[in-house]
Every structure is written in C-alpha cells, then in structure tokens.
Amino acid sequence: MVPYVCAHDEMFGTGMSFEAFRMLAAIVVVGLAAISAATPAHAQCMPVGSAGGLISKNGLVPGRVAVNKAQSKGGGKVIKIVLCQNGNNFVYRATVLGKQGAVKNVTVNAKTGQ
C-alpha cells in the first residue's frame, strides 16, 4: 500500500496543512484591508523646485518662505522639502536636521505659511 501524499503538503514542507495556510492567508488579507481602510489617502507630493507652476496657480507661499518657516519651527537646517496636495489642501513637508543632529519632520501650511 502506498501512503497518501498530497502535493500541497510537499509544497509547504513546514507541516502546515493546506487548510491552515488558507486560514492564515485569509487573516492576512482581512488585516491588510482593515489597515488600508483606516489609513487616510496619501497626498501627492513633489519637490519644491518642480512646483513653481502649482505654487503660483494656487497663490501659495513661495518655497523659500516655507524653508525659512520650517527651519524656524524645526530648530535646524532643512535637508528636504516637498509640496504636497490633497484635494484643495496644500502643505510643505520638510525634513529638518537639528543642531544636535536630531532629524525632525515639520509641516508648513502652504496657504498661510504657518
């Protein structure tokens, strides 16, 4: 008599049954769906150097003003800044390197400069 060996048992090789694998996969899918539903949509961002048209078209604070405000808020030097748009909302997101080497993320309202 030849023992019954199922292809999926050989495929997984960990001793995990196919049914257990399907259950685990279903839990992962449900978990990822819950996370994506709870996470807000990410804004579209672009480097400030490429955003001139968007800045002028929407009456936004110039990039250099945003850099100065971010440096003031973050207590250091801006090492990266992008303009992000989510619908009609615009913000500058800056990465600031502090005087003690700490990295801070700073947000500046692109319409008000605050």
Contacts in CASP RR format, 6 or more apart in sequence:
PFRMAT RR
TARGET T0000
AUTHOR 0000-0000-0000
METHOD contacts of the structure
MODEL  1
MVPYVCAHDEMFGTGMSFEAFRMLAAIVVVGLAAISAATPAHAQCMPVGS
AGGLISKNGLVPGRVAVNKAQSKGGGKVIKIVLCQNGNNFVYRATVLGKQ
GAVKNVTVNAKTGQ
6 18 0 8 1.000
8 18 0 8 1.000
8 21 0 8 1.000
9 15 0 8 1.000
9 17 0 8 1.000
9 18 0 8 1.000
12 18 0 8 1.000
12 21 0 8 1.000
16 24 0 8 1.000
41 86 0 8 1.000
42 86 0 8 1.000
43 84 0 8 1.000
43 85 0 8 1.000
43 86 0 8 1.000
43 87 0 8 1.000
43 89 0 8 1.000
43 91 0 8 1.000
44 84 0 8 1.000
44 85 0 8 1.000
44 86 0 8 1.000
45 82 0 8 1.000
45 83 0 8 1.000
45 84 0 8 1.000
45 85 0 8 1.000
45 93 0 8 1.000
46 54 0 8 1.000
46 82 0 8 1.000
46 83 0 8 1.000
46 84 0 8 1.000
47 81 0 8 1.000
47 82 0 8 1.000
47 83 0 8 1.000
48 63 0 8 1.000
48 66 0 8 1.000
48 67 0 8 1.000
48 81 0 8 1.000
48 82 0 8 1.000
48 83 0 8 1.000
48 92 0 8 1.000
49 63 0 8 1.000
51 63 0 8 1.000
51 83 0 8 1.000
54 60 0 8 1.000
54 83 0 8 1.000
54 85 0 8 1.000
54 90 0 8 1.000
55 61 0 8 1.000
55 62 0 8 1.000
55 63 0 8 1.000
55 83 0 8 1.000
55 110 0 8 1.000
58 90 0 8 1.000
58 110 0 8 1.000
58 111 0 8 1.000
59 111 0 8 1.000
60 83 0 8 1.000
60 90 0 8 1.000
60 110 0 8 1.000
60 111 0 8 1.000
61 69 0 8 1.000
61 92 0 8 1.000
61 108 0 8 1.000
61 109 0 8 1.000
61 110 0 8 1.000
61 111 0 8 1.000
61 112 0 8 1.000
61 113 0 8 1.000
63 81 0 8 1.000
63 83 0 8 1.000
63 92 0 8 1.000
65 113 0 8 1.000
66 81 0 8 1.000
66 83 0 8 1.000
66 92 0 8 1.000
66 94 0 8 1.000
66 108 0 8 1.000
66 110 0 8 1.000
66 113 0 8 1.000
67 78 0 8 1.000
67 81 0 8 1.000
67 94 0 8 1.000
69 108 0 8 1.000
69 113 0 8 1.000
69 114 0 8 1.000
70 78 0 8 1.000
70 81 0 8 1.000
70 92 0 8 1.000
70 94 0 8 1.000
70 96 0 8 1.000
70 106 0 8 1.000
70 108 0 8 1.000
71 77 0 8 1.000
71 78 0 8 1.000
71 96 0 8 1.000
73 96 0 8 1.000
73 106 0 8 1.000
73 108 0 8 1.000
74 96 0 8 1.000
74 98 0 8 1.000
74 104 0 8 1.000
74 106 0 8 1.000
75 96 0 8 1.000
75 98 0 8 1.000
75 99 0 8 1.000
75 104 0 8 1.000
76 96 0 8 1.000
76 97 0 8 1.000
76 98 0 8 1.000
76 99 0 8 1.000
77 96 0 8 1.000
77 97 0 8 1.000
77 98 0 8 1.000
78 94 0 8 1.000
78 95 0 8 1.000
78 96 0 8 1.000
78 97 0 8 1.000
79 95 0 8 1.000
79 96 0 8 1.000
79 97 0 8 1.000
79 103 0 8 1.000
80 94 0 8 1.000
80 95 0 8 1.000
81 92 0 8 1.000
81 93 0 8 1.000
81 94 0 8 1.000
81 95 0 8 1.000
82 92 0 8 1.000
82 93 0 8 1.000
82 94 0 8 1.000
83 90 0 8 1.000
83 91 0 8 1.000
83 92 0 8 1.000
83 110 0 8 1.000
84 90 0 8 1.000
84 91 0 8 1.000
84 92 0 8 1.000
84 93 0 8 1.000
90 109 0 8 1.000
90 110 0 8 1.000
90 111 0 8 1.000
91 107 0 8 1.000
91 108 0 8 1.000
91 109 0 8 1.000
91 110 0 8 1.000
92 107 0 8 1.000
92 108 0 8 1.000
92 109 0 8 1.000
92 110 0 8 1.000
93 105 0 8 1.000
93 106 0 8 1.000
93 107 0 8 1.000
94 105 0 8 1.000
94 106 0 8 1.000
94 107 0 8 1.000
94 108 0 8 1.000
95 103 0 8 1.000
95 104 0 8 1.000
95 105 0 8 1.000
95 106 0 8 1.000
96 103 0 8 1.000
96 104 0 8 1.000
96 105 0 8 1.000
96 106 0 8 1.000
97 103 0 8 1.000
98 104 0 8 1.000
108 114 0 8 1.000
END
